[in-house]
């Protein structure tokens, strides 16, 4: 009996040992040294991701202290960007110089010949960017750091927009839509302007002032639209020139002279100036959308990052701020454009300035259209002598 008892005890001990061994086999193995190192590396990568890069950019920008920007000479835009950026980054000065688009390339070229690099970023129209600044430009995408700037979901059409075919150097941040034709409401009655051809009538001889179509900017963009639109073309352009319009490069003067009644019709006036005089109660307004349609452009709402900038960190900081919701709201509110950012309000826009998905606009800010302007410019110089 004792022997049987001993055997039973031994059997129980063996069963217990086997159960313990089985449990030990099922217990998760302790992490290896390589696994621990991998986890630590992943954590380190998070710490040195875009947040760390952005932190380094801000540190470098503070040391540089300044970012130099060339842009349009619209006072409200200049004032808005200066005040907005100062509030966002009080330790960094925005040195903003307003000038006409045609002045920018020669100025930068002259500086480069003298061995100078004074400008970091240029905000201008796409014609100036593609025809005059390409040789001074560097790719924009590597400078975009913030997720709210890089993520396509924040942008119209689900993508960042560029005027250049390669989608590298001229980023477009605005959608500029307008009827293109302003009128003095005391001189032009309702229903008198329904087609571009109406401007060629004898009644308006010498009474039309247009933004000069012989140079880059709104004037040449209008000429490109006329030239490439069925029903207009060279026949219309010649007929318009024969009606002796006044040519001007001063977009404020264009609006002011029409608002005061010196001229009846303004072609290519600046949206901000029309709104300014309209808000003051002057008899100026946009004509209804003419039957031949219109085009969309970037207006002044595109940018070029200049190569070899004097303040690379401050430039990257300003660029990301400008393309963020705050910067885009300030810029597009003051110039009267729709931002390409989908989270920027359009409440500041008049109905005609809101892009209409049902209208097939001519995208003449794209490189394929800009390249045609080299063909069109000599014609305009010849026709509008």
C-alpha positions as CSV (number, residue, x, y, z in Angstrom):
1,X,0.0,0.0,0.0
2,X,2.8,2.3,0.9
3,X,4.4,1.5,-2.4
4,X,1.2,2.4,-4.3
5,X,1.0,5.7,-2.4
6,X,4.6,6.6,-3.3
7,X,3.9,5.9,-6.9
8,X,0.8,8.1,-6.9
9,X,2.8,11.0,-5.4
10,X,5.5,10.6,-8.0
11,X,2.8,10.6,-10.7
12,X,1.3,13.8,-9.3
13,X,4.7,15.5,-9.2
14,X,5.4,14.5,-12.8
15,X,2.0,15.9,-14.0
16,X,2.7,19.1,-12.1
17,X,6.1,19.5,-13.8
18,X,4.6,18.9,-17.2
19,X,1.9,21.5,-16.7
20,X,4.5,24.1,-15.6
21,X,6.6,23.3,-18.6
22,X,3.6,23.8,-20.9
23,X,2.8,27.1,-19.3
24,X,6.4,28.3,-19.7
25,X,6.3,27.4,-23.4
26,X,3.1,29.5,-23.9
27,X,4.5,32.6,-22.1
28,X,5.5,35.4,-24.5
29,X,9.2,35.6,-24.9
30,X,11.0,38.6,-23.6
31,X,11.8,41.2,-26.3
32,X,15.2,40.7,-27.8
33,X,17.8,43.5,-27.8
34,X,17.2,44.1,-31.5
35,X,13.4,44.5,-30.9
36,X,14.1,47.0,-28.1
37,X,16.4,48.9,-30.4
38,X,13.8,49.0,-33.2
39,X,11.1,50.4,-30.8
40,X,13.5,53.1,-29.5
41,X,14.4,54.0,-33.1
42,X,10.8,54.4,-34.0
43,X,10.3,56.7,-31.1
44,X,13.3,58.7,-32.0
45,X,12.0,59.0,-35.6
46,X,8.8,60.6,-34.3
47,X,10.8,63.1,-32.4
48,X,12.8,64.1,-35.4
49,X,9.9,64.2,-37.9
50,X,8.3,67.3,-39.3
51,X,7.8,68.7,-35.8
52,X,11.6,68.7,-35.2
53,X,12.2,70.1,-38.7
54,X,9.7,72.9,-38.1
55,X,11.3,73.6,-34.7
56,X,14.7,73.9,-36.4
57,X,13.3,76.1,-39.1
58,X,11.9,78.5,-36.5
59,X,15.2,78.6,-34.6
60,X,17.1,79.4,-37.8
61,X,14.6,82.0,-38.8
62,X,14.9,83.8,-35.5
63,X,18.7,84.0,-36.0
64,X,18.2,85.4,-39.5
65,X,15.6,87.8,-38.2
66,X,14.3,88.9,-41.6
67,X,12.5,87.5,-44.7
68,X,12.5,89.6,-47.9
69,X,9.5,89.4,-50.2
70,X,8.6,91.1,-53.5
71,X,4.9,91.3,-54.1
72,X,2.1,93.4,-55.5
73,X,1.8,97.1,-54.6
74,X,-1.7,96.8,-53.1
75,X,-1.6,98.7,-49.8
76,X,-4.2,96.5,-48.0
77,X,-2.4,93.3,-49.0
78,X,1.0,94.6,-47.9
79,X,-0.4,95.9,-44.6
80,X,-2.3,92.7,-43.9
81,X,0.7,90.4,-44.5
82,X,3.0,92.6,-42.4
83,X,0.6,92.7,-39.5
84,X,-0.5,89.1,-39.7
85,X,3.1,87.7,-39.9
86,X,4.3,90.0,-37.1
87,X,1.6,88.6,-34.8
88,X,2.4,85.1,-35.7
89,X,6.2,85.4,-35.5
90,X,7.0,88.6,-33.6
91,X,10.8,87.9,-33.7
92,X,11.1,88.0,-37.5
93,X,10.7,91.0,-39.7
94,X,8.8,90.8,-43.0
95,X,10.6,93.1,-45.5
96,X,7.9,93.5,-48.2
97,X,8.5,95.5,-51.3
98,X,5.5,96.2,-53.6
99,X,6.2,96.6,-57.3
100,X,4.8,95.8,-60.8
101,X,5.3,92.3,-62.1
102,X,7.4,93.5,-65.1
103,X,9.8,95.2,-62.7
104,X,10.7,92.0,-60.7
105,X,12.8,90.0,-63.2
106,X,15.1,92.9,-64.3
107,X,15.7,93.9,-60.7
108,X,16.6,90.3,-59.6
109,X,18.7,89.8,-62.7
110,X,20.6,93.0,-62.1
111,X,21.3,92.0,-58.5
112,X,22.6,88.6,-59.6
113,X,25.0,90.2,-62.1
114,X,26.3,92.2,-59.2
115,X,26.7,89.1,-57.1
116,X,23.9,90.1,-54.8
117,X,21.1,87.9,-53.3
118,X,18.6,90.1,-51.5
119,X,15.2,88.5,-52.1
120,X,13.8,85.3,-50.7
121,X,10.3,84.9,-52.2
122,X,8.3,86.6,-55.0
123,X,4.5,86.8,-55.1
124,X,3.4,87.7,-58.6
125,X,1.4,86.6,-61.7
126,X,2.2,83.4,-63.6
127,X,3.4,85.1,-66.7
128,X,6.1,86.9,-64.8
129,X,7.0,83.7,-63.0
130,X,7.3,81.6,-66.2
131,X,8.8,84.0,-68.6
132,X,11.0,86.1,-66.3
133,X,11.8,84.3,-63.0
134,X,12.2,80.6,-64.1
135,X,16.1,80.9,-64.1
136,X,16.0,82.3,-60.5
137,X,13.6,79.7,-59.1
138,X,14.0,76.6,-57.0
139,X,11.4,73.8,-56.4
140,X,8.8,74.7,-53.9
141,X,7.6,71.3,-52.6
142,X,10.7,70.6,-50.5
143,X,10.0,73.8,-48.6
144,X,6.6,72.8,-47.5
145,X,6.8,71.5,-44.0
146,X,3.5,71.8,-42.2
147,X,0.9,68.9,-42.8
148,X,-1.9,71.5,-43.3
149,X,0.1,72.9,-46.2
150,X,1.3,69.7,-47.8
151,X,-1.8,67.6,-47.5
152,X,-3.8,67.7,-50.8
153,X,-7.1,67.5,-49.0
154,X,-6.8,71.1,-48.0
155,X,-6.5,72.3,-51.6
156,X,-9.1,72.8,-54.4
157,X,-9.2,69.8,-56.7
158,X,-7.4,67.7,-54.1
159,X,-3.9,68.8,-55.2
160,X,-1.4,71.7,-55.0
161,X,-1.7,73.7,-58.2
162,X,1.3,74.9,-60.3
163,X,1.3,76.9,-63.5
164,X,4.5,75.2,-64.8
165,X,3.9,71.9,-66.6
166,X,6.5,70.2,-64.4
167,X,4.7,71.3,-61.3
168,X,7.8,72.5,-59.5
169,X,8.5,76.2,-59.4
170,X,5.4,78.3,-59.6
171,X,2.8,77.4,-57.0
172,X,-0.7,78.9,-57.5
173,X,-2.5,79.8,-54.4
174,X,-5.5,81.9,-55.7
175,X,-8.3,81.6,-58.2
176,X,-9.0,85.0,-59.8
177,X,-12.4,85.2,-61.4
178,X,-14.0,88.4,-62.6
179,X,-16.2,89.6,-65.4
180,X,-13.0,91.5,-66.7
181,X,-15.0,94.5,-67.7
182,X,-16.0,97.4,-65.5
183,X,-18.5,100.1,-66.4
184,X,-19.6,103.6,-65.3
185,X,-23.2,103.0,-64.4
186,X,-24.2,106.5,-65.3
187,X,-22.8,106.2,-68.8
188,X,-23.5,102.5,-69.7
189,X,-27.1,101.5,-69.3
190,X,-28.3,98.0,-68.4
191,X,-28.2,95.7,-71.4
192,X,-25.7,97.8,-73.3
193,X,-22.8,95.4,-72.5
194,X,-23.6,91.8,-73.3
195,X,-20.6,91.0,-75.6
196,X,-17.0,92.0,-76.0
197,X,-18.0,93.2,-79.5
198,X,-20.2,95.9,-77.9
199,X,-17.0,97.8,-77.1
200,X,-16.3,98.2,-80.8
201,X,-19.4,100.2,-81.4
202,X,-18.9,103.9,-82.6
203,X,-20.6,105.1,-79.4
204,X,-17.7,104.0,-77.3
205,X,-14.9,105.3,-79.5
206,X,-12.2,106.8,-77.3
207,X,-14.4,105.9,-74.2
208,X,-12.8,102.6,-73.4
209,X,-9.6,102.3,-71.2
210,X,-7.9,99.0,-71.1
211,X,-5.0,97.5,-69.2
212,X,-2.1,97.6,-71.7
213,X,-2.2,94.2,-73.6
214,X,1.3,94.6,-74.9
215,X,3.0,93.7,-71.6
216,X,2.7,90.9,-69.1
217,X,-0.2,91.1,-66.7
218,X,-3.9,91.4,-66.9
219,X,-3.8,93.2,-70.2
220,X,-1.9,90.4,-72.0
221,X,-4.0,87.8,-70.2
222,X,-7.1,89.5,-71.7
223,X,-5.5,89.5,-75.1
224,X,-4.7,85.8,-74.8
225,X,-8.4,85.1,-74.0
226,X,-9.6,87.2,-76.9
227,X,-7.1,85.6,-79.3
228,X,-8.0,82.0,-78.3
229,X,-11.8,82.3,-77.9
230,X,-14.1,81.4,-80.8
231,X,-16.1,84.3,-81.9
232,X,-13.5,86.8,-80.9
233,X,-9.9,86.3,-82.2
234,X,-7.9,88.8,-84.2
235,X,-10.9,90.2,-85.9
236,X,-12.2,91.4,-82.5
237,X,-8.8,92.7,-81.4
238,X,-8.4,94.7,-84.5
239,X,-11.9,96.2,-84.3
240,X,-11.3,97.1,-80.6
241,X,-8.0,98.8,-81.5
242,X,-9.7,100.7,-84.3
243,X,-12.1,102.2,-81.8
244,X,-9.2,104.0,-80.2
245,X,-9.1,102.7,-76.6
246,X,-6.8,104.3,-74.1
247,X,-4.0,102.0,-72.9
248,X,-2.7,102.2,-69.3
249,X,-0.5,100.2,-67.1
250,X,-1.9,101.9,-64.0
251,X,-4.8,99.8,-62.8
252,X,-5.9,102.3,-60.2
253,X,-6.0,105.0,-62.7
254,X,-8.1,102.8,-65.0
255,X,-10.7,102.4,-62.2
256,X,-10.5,106.0,-61.1
257,X,-11.1,107.5,-64.5
258,X,-14.1,105.3,-65.2
259,X,-15.5,106.0,-61.7
260,X,-15.3,109.8,-62.4
261,X,-16.8,109.4,-65.9
262,X,-13.8,110.4,-68.0
263,X,-14.2,107.0,-69.7
264,X,-17.2,104.7,-69.8
265,X,-15.7,101.2,-69.9
266,X,-12.7,99.7,-68.1
267,X,-11.1,96.4,-69.4
268,X,-8.9,94.5,-66.9
269,X,-9.3,96.8,-63.9
270,X,-8.0,95.6,-60.5
271,X,-10.7,93.9,-58.5
272,X,-9.6,95.5,-55.2
273,X,-9.8,99.0,-56.7
274,X,-13.2,98.5,-58.3
275,X,-14.5,97.3,-54.9
276,X,-12.9,100.3,-53.2
277,X,-14.6,102.8,-55.4
278,X,-17.9,100.9,-55.4
279,X,-17.9,100.8,-51.6
280,X,-17.4,104.6,-51.7
281,X,-20.6,105.0,-53.7
282,X,-19.0,105.9,-57.0
283,X,-20.9,104.9,-60.2
284,X,-18.7,102.0,-61.1
285,X,-19.6,98.3,-61.2
286,X,-18.8,95.1,-63.1
287,X,-20.6,94.4,-66.3
288,X,-22.5,91.1,-66.3
289,X,-20.5,88.1,-67.5
290,X,-20.3,88.6,-71.3
291,X,-21.6,85.9,-73.6
292,X,-18.1,84.9,-74.7
293,X,-17.2,83.9,-71.2
294,X,-14.0,84.6,-69.3
295,X,-10.9,83.0,-67.9
296,X,-9.5,82.2,-64.6
297,X,-6.0,83.2,-63.6
298,X,-3.9,83.3,-60.5
299,X,-4.0,87.1,-60.5
300,X,-1.1,88.0,-58.2
301,X,-1.7,84.8,-56.3
302,X,1.2,82.7,-57.3
303,X,4.7,82.5,-55.9
304,X,8.3,81.6,-56.7
305,X,10.9,80.6,-54.1
306,X,14.1,82.3,-55.3
307,X,17.3,80.2,-55.4
308,X,20.2,80.9,-53.1
309,X,18.0,83.0,-50.7
310,X,19.7,85.2,-48.1
311,X,17.3,84.0,-45.4
312,X,16.4,80.4,-46.2
313,X,14.9,79.5,-42.8
314,X,12.8,82.7,-42.5
315,X,11.7,82.2,-46.1
316,X,10.5,78.6,-45.4
317,X,8.7,79.9,-42.2
318,X,6.9,82.7,-44.1
319,X,6.0,80.4,-47.0
320,X,4.3,77.9,-44.8
321,X,2.5,80.6,-42.9
322,X,1.4,82.2,-46.2
323,X,0.0,78.9,-47.5
324,X,-1.7,78.1,-44.2
325,X,-5.3,79.1,-43.4
326,X,-4.4,82.4,-41.7
327,X,-2.0,83.6,-44.4
328,X,-4.4,82.6,-47.2
329,X,-7.3,84.3,-45.5
330,X,-5.3,87.6,-45.2
331,X,-3.9,87.5,-48.7
332,X,-7.1,86.5,-50.6
333,X,-9.4,88.8,-48.5
334,X,-7.3,91.8,-49.3
335,X,-6.9,91.1,-53.0
336,X,-10.4,89.9,-53.6
337,X,-9.6,86.4,-54.9
338,X,-10.8,83.0,-53.9
339,X,-8.1,80.9,-52.2
340,X,-7.3,77.5,-53.5
341,X,-7.4,76.3,-49.9
342,X,-10.9,74.8,-49.4
343,X,-11.0,75.8,-45.7
344,X,-10.7,79.5,-46.4
345,X,-14.0,81.4,-46.3
346,X,-15.3,83.0,-49.5
347,X,-17.6,85.4,-47.6
348,X,-15.5,88.3,-48.7
349,X,-16.2,87.6,-52.4
350,X,-18.8,89.2,-54.6
351,X,-20.9,86.6,-56.4
352,X,-19.0,87.0,-59.7
353,X,-15.7,86.2,-58.0
354,X,-16.7,82.8,-56.7
355,X,-15.6,80.0,-59.0
356,X,-18.7,78.5,-60.7
357,X,-18.2,74.7,-61.4
358,X,-20.8,75.0,-64.1
359,X,-18.6,77.4,-66.1
360,X,-15.8,76.1,-68.3
361,X,-13.2,78.8,-67.7
362,X,-10.1,79.2,-69.9
363,X,-7.2,78.4,-67.5
364,X,-4.8,80.8,-69.2
365,X,-2.5,80.9,-66.2
366,X,-1.2,77.5,-67.2
367,X,2.1,77.2,-69.1
368,X,0.5,76.1,-72.3
369,X,-1.4,79.4,-72.5
370,X,1.5,81.5,-71.1
371,X,3.7,80.1,-73.9
372,X,1.2,81.4,-76.4
373,X,1.7,84.9,-75.1
374,X,5.1,84.9,-76.7
375,X,3.3,84.5,-80.0
376,X,0.6,87.0,-79.1
377,X,2.7,89.9,-77.7
378,X,4.2,91.0,-81.0
379,X,0.7,91.0,-82.5
380,X,-0.5,93.3,-79.7
381,X,2.5,95.6,-80.2
382,X,1.7,95.8,-83.8
383,X,-2.1,96.3,-83.5
384,X,-2.1,98.7,-80.5
385,X,0.5,101.2,-81.8
